[in-house]
């Protein structure tokens, strides 16, 4: 039966989600948390990185998936200089950072930091689902998903595609405009049946060397929003020049200066989240070097070791209506291939 482009895309989505490819890829991950903001410029990515660092320092194994396709910043903030490696014809190995956090981002196999990602809606959603199903995270206590600002394609793809998502953390700043848009992010999460674990207020106040504290953008607006929306208030992050310095240096602020007020704030929030989540058991991950997994969506007909024929020697259909027996997935290309897809 010939399928049109929309039907072919829907079939691929069913293979990845409903038939369990994404669930299979994440089966060794205990807690899966998406980090969302209603608007840009609130420090959501820096919050994700430092929350991951605080959870790691508490003895947890942590991964961060950068779902911001147009403005991926996770590699810069974690000091990643290498590319993600294709493991066989489809599987991708996240990069282990010096902070002890595993990370995966489209920027890790994109040709050049200044090359724009110019993708439309369906391509973005499909790419996110394929990265979710193809990443070999191994065993993790926490997987944090850094979403782009707003409630568009990427956020919807994540919240609808990750099975057993433990919830969403919303990041805001005290400004009225930020808290207003954050209320939309909370309602969007609820519309998509995603539990809201709580709200973090970034840039809450500045404390100078003399000891005086100034609320530059307003006071307790995050707490008021959390109370109004009936979600937990996880804590406040102060305005700290260390934050910017840490982001530029590729070292989380939690690690760069563990005695700072910023690091202590993230440590408290990480502890609150850990205590809030219910106990959960997941299968123990097999040794990564020996694990064999089937190509997602292939119906378990061949394993990753059988997929590894160098550079895509077995056929993978890339166009709608191509059903000549491949696994039916658009595989991420290494640097130098498909720089822009419109």
Phi and psi in degrees as a GROMACS rama.xvg file:
@    title "Ramachandran Plot"
@    xaxis  label "Phi"
@    yaxis  label "Psi"
@TYPE xy
-78.7104  137.127  UNK-2
-113.516  141.528  UNK-3
-78.31  177.335  UNK-4
-62.5582  -41.8027  UNK-5
-66.3384  -40.6747  UNK-6
-65.9184  -38.4501  UNK-7
-64.8127  -41.9367  UNK-8
-64.071  -40.8787  UNK-9
-66.1179  -38.3292  UNK-10
-62.7343  -41.9821  UNK-11
-62.4628  -39.3969  UNK-12
-64.1373  -40.9515  UNK-13
-63.0282  -39.5853  UNK-14
-62.8715  -40.2542  UNK-15
-76.7715  -37.5408  UNK-16
-103.645  -62.0657  UNK-17
-67.3145  -32.5802  UNK-18
-91.2071  4.01083  UNK-19
94.2713  10.2527  UNK-20
-65.7244  -42.6711  UNK-21
-68.8683  -42.4075  UNK-22
-60.1257  -39.1673  UNK-23
-66.1627  -40.0435  UNK-24
-67.4266  -27.2075  UNK-25
-106.614  12.8921  UNK-26
-69.0054  -17.4404  UNK-27
-98.4772  8.7825  UNK-28
-99.6559  125.106  UNK-29
-74.9321  -58.9654  UNK-30
-118.445  132.652  UNK-31
-120.452  117.69  UNK-32
-129.221  128.306  UNK-33
-95.6992  139.497  UNK-34
-111.565  122.14  UNK-35
-129.399  151.061  UNK-36
-138.642  152.354  UNK-37
-73.924  -28.6895  UNK-38
-143.531  166.541  UNK-39
-80.5349  166.541  UNK-40
83.0117  11.4087  UNK-41
-99.669  0.811791  UNK-42
82.8286  29.7326  UNK-43
-64.2733  -45.1891  UNK-44
-66.9222  -42.9496  UNK-45
-62.1068  -35.9393  UNK-46
-64.8854  -43.2675  UNK-47
-60.8738  -46.7782  UNK-48
-62.461  -45.5634  UNK-49
-75.058  -30.9353  UNK-50
-64.6121  -41.9568  UNK-51
-61.9527  -40.1079  UNK-52
-65.9304  -39.9308  UNK-53
-66.3573  -40.0794  UNK-54
-66.223  -36.8549  UNK-55
-65.9242  -43.3202  UNK-56
-64.7301  -22.7233  UNK-57
-82.2458  2.22287  UNK-58
100.148  11.81  UNK-59
-96.0541  151.889  UNK-60
-91.1473  128.544  UNK-61
-130.74  140.133  UNK-62
-125.039  150.544  UNK-63
-126.312  124.39  UNK-64
-104.195  118.595  UNK-65
-86.803  102.896  UNK-66
-95.387  7.79495  UNK-67
-87.1208  92.2987  UNK-68
-70.5431  -33.7278  UNK-69
-86.8777  -25.9113  UNK-70
-136.608  57.252  UNK-71
-67.7737  122.798  UNK-72
-120.856  -9.67974  UNK-73
-56.1139  -46.2645  UNK-74
-58.5652  -40.0723  UNK-75
-64.6179  -44.9629  UNK-76
-72.557  -18.3839  UNK-77
-104.897  5.22428  UNK-78
68.1881  31.6919  UNK-79
-83.04  126.602  UNK-80
-111.14  -15.7276  UNK-81
-97.3899  167.668  UNK-82
-92.7899  154.383  UNK-83
-68.4358  143.636  UNK-84
-100.995  134.16  UNK-85
-71.771  131.144  UNK-86
-110.218  94.7586  UNK-87
81.8562  -156.48  UNK-88
-85.5946  -16.0964  UNK-89
-130.549  -42.628  UNK-90
-65.7024  144.536  UNK-91
-122.618  131.685  UNK-92
-91.9086  116.591  UNK-93
-58.6611  155.243  UNK-94
-87.2832  132.44  UNK-95
-86.1225  122.189  UNK-96
-91.0469  167.279  UNK-97
-66.2122  -19.6487  UNK-98
-80.2214  -3.13977  UNK-99
84.4947  11.4876  UNK-100
-104.992  132.124  UNK-101
-80.2919  142.007  UNK-102
-141.162  145.293  UNK-103
-138.948  132.82  UNK-104
-150.568  150.832  UNK-105
-60.8627  -25.6534  UNK-106
-66.045  -16.9757  UNK-107
-82.1844  -7.15276  UNK-108
-136.295  25.8105  UNK-109
-101.076  139.04  UNK-110
-77.5742  87.8485  UNK-111
100.226  137.613  UNK-112
-66.7063  -22.8448  UNK-113
-99.7681  5.04394  UNK-114
-83.7926  119.984  UNK-115
-76.3397  149.821  UNK-116
-92.5886  112.089  UNK-117
-116.859  77.4338  UNK-118
-116.193  148.2  UNK-119
-91.548  177.499  UNK-120
-51.9715  -56.3249  UNK-121
-63.8876  -37.1308  UNK-122
-64.294  -40.7449  UNK-123
-64.1989  -47.6293  UNK-124
-63.0447  -41.6801  UNK-125
-65.1766  -40.9889  UNK-126
-62.889  -43.3042  UNK-127
-61.5263  -45.1201  UNK-128
-64.7123  -37.4248  UNK-129
-71.8257  -36.6574  UNK-130
-66.2315  -38.8543  UNK-131
-62.5843  -38.4573  UNK-132
-83.1852  -16.8693  UNK-133
-103.167  -12.1237  UNK-134
-78.6967  133.34  UNK-135
-98.1544  84.3322  UNK-136
-75.1645  -28.1073  UNK-137
72.4447  -153.593  UNK-138
-82.3935  126.786  UNK-139
-134.656  144.951  UNK-140
-81.1982  -37.7053  UNK-141
-137.706  135.173  UNK-142
-117.839  115.435  UNK-143
-99.0552  129.625  UNK-144
-108.396  113.558  UNK-145
-86.1351  105.819  UNK-146
-87.3012  153.048  UNK-147
-70.0609  165.054  UNK-148
-61.5071  151.746  UNK-149
88.7228  -168.971  UNK-150
-128.598  45.3724  UNK-151
-92.7463  -149.784  UNK-152
-56.7944  -47.5953  UNK-153
-64.1148  -45.4848  UNK-154
-62.6336  -43.2822  UNK-155
-64.2204  -42.233  UNK-156
-60.4568  -42.4885  UNK-157
-66.2854  -52.3956  UNK-158
-66.435  -26.2872  UNK-159
-91.7809  -18.9409  UNK-160
-100.499  -26.1414  UNK-161
-84.0191  113.702  UNK-162
-71.7773  144.06  UNK-163
60.8432  36.4563  UNK-164
-64.6039  127.836  UNK-165
-76.7936  -23.6019  UNK-166
154.596  -175.377  UNK-167
-123.869  137.359  UNK-168
-108.398  129.214  UNK-169
-104.823  131.523  UNK-170
-108.501  133.038  UNK-171
-137.182  175.009  UNK-172
-122.819  168.291  UNK-173
-70.3556  -13.9994  UNK-174
-59.6313  147.424  UNK-175
-59.1559  -41.0728  UNK-176
-65.3295  -36.3677  UNK-177
-70.3525  -42.5201  UNK-178
-68.6579  -34.2105  UNK-179
-62.5065  -46.8132  UNK-180
-69.4047  -31.7114  UNK-181
-64.5961  -31.6618  UNK-182
-63.1161  -33.3645  UNK-183
-68.2202  -38.3538  UNK-184
-63.7267  -39.6635  UNK-185
-64.2343  -45.8293  UNK-186
-66.3493  -35.3337  UNK-187
-63.7336  -41.2084  UNK-188
-61.1867  -43.5572  UNK-189
-66.3065  -37.5634  UNK-190
-60.789  -34.4379  UNK-191
-92.9803  16.0369  UNK-192
61.12  32.8105  UNK-193
-101.889  126.91  UNK-194
-67.7842  137.287  UNK-195
-94.1175  109.574  UNK-196
-72.3162  -26.1534  UNK-197
158.2  179.446  UNK-198
-119.573  136.72  UNK-199
-114.608  130.592  UNK-200
-99.7354  113.621  UNK-201
-93.5525  159.207  UNK-202
56.1561  43.2277  UNK-203
-74.0321  -40.7237  UNK-204
-161.589  159.666  UNK-205
-117.025  128.002  UNK-206
-110.026  118.179  UNK-207
-83.8775  173.513  UNK-208
-62.4782  -24.9733  UNK-209
-77.3901  -10.9575  UNK-210
102.637  -10.0713  UNK-211
-74.4087  142.247  UNK-212
-112.401  129.888  UNK-213
-121.929  129.021  UNK-214
-94.3992  92.9011  UNK-215
-69.4556  -31.2693  UNK-216
-113.437  11.4676  UNK-217
115.213  159.283  UNK-218
-116.37  130.916  UNK-219
61.687  22.8506  UNK-220
-66.7016  -36.4621  UNK-221
-63.4686  -44.2676  UNK-222
-61.2434  -41.9624  UNK-223
-63.8484  -41.2972  UNK-224
-65.4017  -43.562  UNK-225
-60.6049  -40.4966  UNK-226
-66.1773  -44.0843  UNK-227
-64.6799  -40.3216  UNK-228
-88.6732  -1.88621  UNK-229
58.8024  49.3072  UNK-230
-125.466  154.773  UNK-231
-64.1185  142.532  UNK-232
-96.2351  114.049  UNK-233
-82.2629  -25.8083  UNK-234
146.992  173.898  UNK-235
-115.549  144.405  UNK-236
-112.395  125.116  UNK-237
-73.4589  164.919  UNK-238
-76.9445  123.697  UNK-239
-146.175  121.459  UNK-240
-56.6232  -24.0351  UNK-241
-60.2744  -32.0741  UNK-242
-57.5328  -49.7572  UNK-243
-67.4823  -42.2811  UNK-244
-61.3409  -41.7646  UNK-245
-65.4503  -42.4199  UNK-246
-62.4928  -41.6004  UNK-247
-71.502  -30.2551  UNK-248
-84.8144  -11.7353  UNK-249
80.0694  19.4009  UNK-250
-125.101  125.451  UNK-251
-56.2646  144.562  UNK-252
-58.2244  -32.1024  UNK-253
-60.1924  -33.7944  UNK-254
-90.7461  -32.896  UNK-255
-67.2325  -40.4035  UNK-256
-144.649  82.6724  UNK-257
-64.3992  -15.5729  UNK-258
-94.7803  1.25259  UNK-259
-73.6207  160.834  UNK-260
-64.8092  -30.493  UNK-261
-66.5333  -47.711  UNK-262
-60.8889  -42.4448  UNK-263
-65.6983  -34.643  UNK-264
-64.9428  -43.6523  UNK-265
-67.0839  -35.7737  UNK-266
-62.2622  -42.41  UNK-267
-64.7126  -42.4812  UNK-268
-65.9748  -43.2321  UNK-269
-60.3773  -40.3872  UNK-270
-65.6242  -40.0279  UNK-271
-62.1696  -44.4471  UNK-272
-63.8266  -43.5476  UNK-273
-61.073  -40.5842  UNK-274
-74.0623  -26.7459  UNK-275
-75.5363  -32.6783  UNK-276
-76.7463  140.368  UNK-277
-72.8697  154.625  UNK-278
-59.2167  144.947  UNK-279
-149.164  139.267  UNK-280
-109.612  136.032  UNK-281
-128.732  158.677  UNK-282
-60.5296  147.982  UNK-283
-74.8107  132.398  UNK-284
-70.2716  136.709  UNK-285
-71.2816  164.086  UNK-286
-54.4719  131.29  UNK-287
-63.4878  -30.0424  UNK-288
-72.0358  -23.5522  UNK-289
-110.229  -6.82509  UNK-290
-65.8566  132.987  UNK-291
-118.62  126.438  UNK-292
-131.757  151.269  UNK-293
-79.2897  152.257  UNK-294
-57.3553  129.253  UNK-295
-54.7205  134.361  UNK-296
79.6531  2.43668  UNK-297
-88.1053  -3.92367  UNK-298
74.9438  21.5919  UNK-299
61.0597  31.5741  UNK-300
-82.5792  -25.1139  UNK-301
-147.999  154.239  UNK-302
-101.852  168.42  UNK-303
-60.4244  -34.1479  UNK-304
-66.4762  -28.521  UNK-305
-81.3279  -20.8988  UNK-306
-76.1161  -18.8041  UNK-307
-82.8188  85.2846  UNK-308
-117.562  34.3004  UNK-309
89.2879  -107.631  UNK-310
-121.001  82.352  UNK-311
57.8866  49.1454  UNK-312
-78.7619  -25.4189  UNK-313
-87.3888  151.289  UNK-314
-76.9198  133.834  UNK-315
-127.554  113.05  UNK-316
-64.4749  136.615  UNK-317
-115.456  -9.03837  UNK-318
-118.242  151.005  UNK-319
-59.3929  136.72  UNK-320
90.3165  -4.91428  UNK-321
-89.2026  108.322  UNK-322
-129.72  50.5352  UNK-323
-92.0295  17.4671  UNK-324
110.37  -1.05505  UNK-325
-76.6997  -176.229  UNK-326
-81.3271  -3.58324  UNK-327
79.0425  26.203  UNK-328
-127.657  144.305  UNK-329
-83.9942  113.052  UNK-330
-86.3451  139.409  UNK-331
-59.7879  136.549  UNK-332
-97.9288  146.87  UNK-333
-67.5655  173.062  UNK-334
-54.8565  137.076  UNK-335
105.76  -8.79984  UNK-336
-118.205  141.737  UNK-337
45.13  66.3393  UNK-338
-67.1683  -36.8499  UNK-339
-137.041  130.798  UNK-340
-121.478  122.519  UNK-341
